[in-house]
Amino acid sequence: MIELVVLVAVVVLVGWLVVRKQKQRSAAIASGEEAGVPCMLKWPAQGARWKAGRLLIGGGSGGSLVWQPSSGKQEVPLPTDLRRTGLRPPTMREGMTINPSSRIVECQSSSDGDILIAVMPLDLPHLTNALESA
């Protein structure tokens, strides 16, 4: 019984921390500060696999989106002509690599081809607004 109470307490704490971080990110983006939206990126220029990282939105990036990989590599600016072409849930196969509850934003660039960005539903409006304004 004690294990169940501890488990419930941990789940509630983690949920609270996730929602708190998302609210902080939303407030930062709304005030024009730079914020990193956690997501996964599949970009042929960076390899054929999904890569975890953050998409830096707002702030001093001058309207362009910047990709910051989790693996500690350098930040990479996304193409300036990037435009959204679709939105879909992950396929069964993609759901084994990325979070199955995420949404995949399909983008296209004339120079780099198709770019896929997987983002959680709570952060989806931030990404779509950033793509429209870039």
C-alpha positions as CSV (number, residue, x, y, z in Angstrom):
1,M,0.0,0.0,0.0
2,I,2.8,2.4,0.8
3,E,4.4,1.7,-2.6
4,L,1.2,2.8,-4.3
5,V,1.0,6.0,-2.3
6,V,4.7,6.8,-3.1
7,L,4.1,6.0,-6.8
8,V,1.0,8.3,-7.0
9,A,3.0,11.1,-5.2
10,V,5.8,10.7,-7.8
11,V,3.4,10.8,-10.7
12,V,1.7,13.9,-9.4
13,L,5.0,15.6,-8.8
14,V,6.3,14.8,-12.3
15,G,3.1,16.0,-13.9
16,W,3.2,19.2,-12.0
17,L,6.8,19.8,-13.0
18,V,6.0,19.2,-16.7
19,V,3.0,21.5,-16.7
20,R,5.0,24.2,-14.8
21,K,7.9,24.0,-17.4
22,Q,5.4,24.3,-20.3
23,K,3.7,27.3,-18.7
24,Q,7.2,29.0,-18.2
25,R,8.0,28.3,-21.9
26,S,4.6,29.7,-23.0
27,A,5.2,32.9,-20.9
28,A,8.7,33.3,-22.3
29,I,7.6,33.0,-25.9
30,A,4.6,35.4,-25.3
31,S,6.9,38.0,-23.9
32,G,9.3,37.7,-26.8
33,E,12.1,35.9,-25.0
34,E,14.0,33.0,-26.5
35,A,12.7,29.6,-25.4
36,G,13.6,26.0,-26.3
37,V,10.7,23.8,-27.4
38,P,11.6,20.1,-26.8
39,C,11.1,18.1,-29.9
40,M,12.6,15.5,-32.2
41,L,13.9,16.3,-35.7
42,K,14.3,14.2,-38.8
43,W,16.4,16.1,-41.3
44,P,18.3,14.5,-44.2
45,A,21.1,17.1,-43.7
46,Q,21.6,15.8,-40.1
47,G,21.2,12.1,-40.8
48,A,18.3,9.7,-41.5
49,R,17.4,9.1,-37.8
50,W,15.2,11.1,-35.4
51,K,17.4,13.3,-33.2
52,A,16.3,14.7,-29.9
53,G,16.8,18.4,-29.0
54,R,15.2,21.7,-28.8
55,L,13.9,24.2,-31.3
56,L,14.9,27.7,-30.1
57,I,12.0,30.1,-30.8
58,G,11.9,33.9,-30.3
59,G,14.5,36.1,-28.8
60,G,17.6,37.2,-30.7
61,S,17.3,34.6,-33.5
62,G,15.8,37.2,-35.8
63,G,12.7,35.2,-36.7
64,S,14.7,32.2,-37.8
65,L,14.5,28.8,-36.1
66,V,17.6,27.3,-34.6
67,W,18.0,23.6,-33.8
68,Q,19.9,22.7,-30.6
69,P,20.7,18.9,-30.4
70,S,20.6,17.2,-27.0
71,S,23.9,15.5,-27.8
72,G,25.8,18.7,-27.1
73,K,26.7,19.5,-30.7
74,Q,26.6,23.0,-32.1
75,E,23.3,24.8,-32.8
76,V,22.2,24.6,-36.4
77,P,19.9,27.2,-38.1
78,L,17.0,25.6,-40.0
79,P,16.6,26.8,-43.6
80,T,15.0,30.2,-43.9
81,D,12.6,29.0,-46.6
82,L,11.1,26.3,-44.4
83,R,7.3,26.1,-44.7
84,R,4.8,23.8,-43.1
85,T,3.2,21.3,-45.5
86,G,1.3,19.0,-43.1
87,L,0.5,17.7,-39.6
88,R,0.0,14.1,-38.7
89,P,0.2,11.7,-35.8
90,P,3.2,9.3,-35.8
91,T,2.9,6.0,-37.6
92,M,3.2,2.8,-35.7
93,R,6.8,2.4,-36.7
94,E,7.7,6.0,-35.8
95,G,5.9,5.6,-32.4
96,M,8.6,3.2,-31.4
97,T,11.2,5.9,-31.8
98,I,9.3,9.0,-30.8
99,N,6.6,9.6,-28.2
100,P,3.4,8.1,-29.8
101,S,1.3,11.0,-28.4
102,S,3.4,13.6,-30.2
103,R,2.4,15.2,-33.5
104,I,4.6,15.4,-36.5
105,V,4.8,18.7,-38.4
106,E,5.9,18.0,-42.0
107,C,7.9,20.9,-43.4
108,Q,9.6,21.4,-46.8
109,S,12.6,23.5,-47.8
110,S,13.6,24.1,-51.4
111,S,17.3,23.6,-50.5
112,D,17.1,20.7,-48.0
113,G,13.9,18.8,-48.9
114,D,11.5,17.4,-46.3
115,I,12.1,18.0,-42.6
116,L,10.0,16.4,-40.0
117,I,9.6,17.9,-36.5
118,A,7.9,15.8,-33.7
119,V,6.5,17.9,-30.9
120,M,4.1,17.3,-28.0
121,P,0.6,18.6,-28.4
122,L,1.0,21.3,-25.7
123,D,3.9,22.8,-27.6
124,L,2.4,22.5,-31.1
125,P,1.0,26.0,-31.2
126,H,4.4,27.5,-30.4
127,L,6.0,25.6,-33.3
128,T,3.3,26.3,-35.8
129,N,3.3,30.1,-34.9
130,A,7.1,30.2,-35.2
131,L,7.0,28.4,-38.7
132,E,4.3,30.9,-39.9
133,S,6.3,34.0,-38.7
134,A,9.7,32.8,-39.9
